[in-house]
């Protein structure tokens, strides 16, 4: 029998590296498919790392069990991570909507994790792809102890316990794979359907020409999808809606979904037009005080004579600018999506330990689980919080 590790961690990303804090005195092998540690972490926030948010709430997360995340946030909140940040004198700033970013860059967070989790008996295997994980039967195990066998591109590893922190399917160009769901399914653990999240929303065919002509334009808009409302920057690209507003909306798109856009969230368009009826301004001039001129022209679609404008036309313009309804059903793929929605069903996990109910000694952390945060540092905080729960449950 080869070396036996106390723990094997699959994935050297945010949650996997954070979990090392609880394993300093354990013999641990950390298996990473990339040639560098924390590759996705280093890319977050444009390299500045949006590491958490001041306004943490369970409302900022989506899961098949919406209550699952509540205890995690109660146990490990914004200031708990800030305490660690400040311990290492990492400077940070608060941006819009409570987003917290480092000033020194994402590498400062990676260095923090490696220092906090350092252990003499921790061994890193990079460029190592896990292919499957199985339990060794008693007759194969000379130590007569239940072990996990991790089959990888660099040989087999044996561990008493396994922590799967390999993330979701987003950014396959950064090494993302389906290994978490593959492992779960091999042990009969339920996996929720996985779809791209925090992704661009493709234009429906009937609006392609209209919105493609606006490629490169960004405006501040309000949008409603179901009972959710967001106000943020909306970017028009050649193929779809993007920017913070669209990325958050994408979390609620799964099949045909109606979105209501308010392109002038601080202006009542009907009142505005009525107040300007006796002026000599054109509608393009009036709306261009608030929106890019090319955007206004595209949405108007035709010329209006303010002196003779009909009530029905005013109402129509109100709907165009304040209540533009559109049904979307397609998102950008995993290669563009920031995170993955879905994953290991949280009802399969003991929330106080992160251990699988069906498989003692098998743990899942972070994005591998069916918990998805909105844009703004929530997903990284989930990585920290789920790893912290694992640490405290040891």
Secondary structure by P-SEA (a helix, b strand, c coil): ccccccbbbccccaaaaaacccccccbbbbbbccccccccccccccccccccccccccccccccccccaaaaaaaccaaaaaaaaaaacbbbbbcccbbbbbcccaaaaaaaaaaaaccccbbbbccccccbbbbbcccccccccbbbbbbcccccccccbbbbcccccccccccccaaaaaaaaaacccccbbbbccbbbbbcccaaaaaaaaccbbbbbcccccccccccbbbbcccccccaaaaaaaaacccbbbbbbccccccaaaaaaaaaccccccaaaaaaacccaaaaaaaaccccccccccaaaaaaaaaaccbbbbbbccccccccccccccccccccccccccccccccccccccccccbbbcccaaaaaaaaaaaaaaaaac
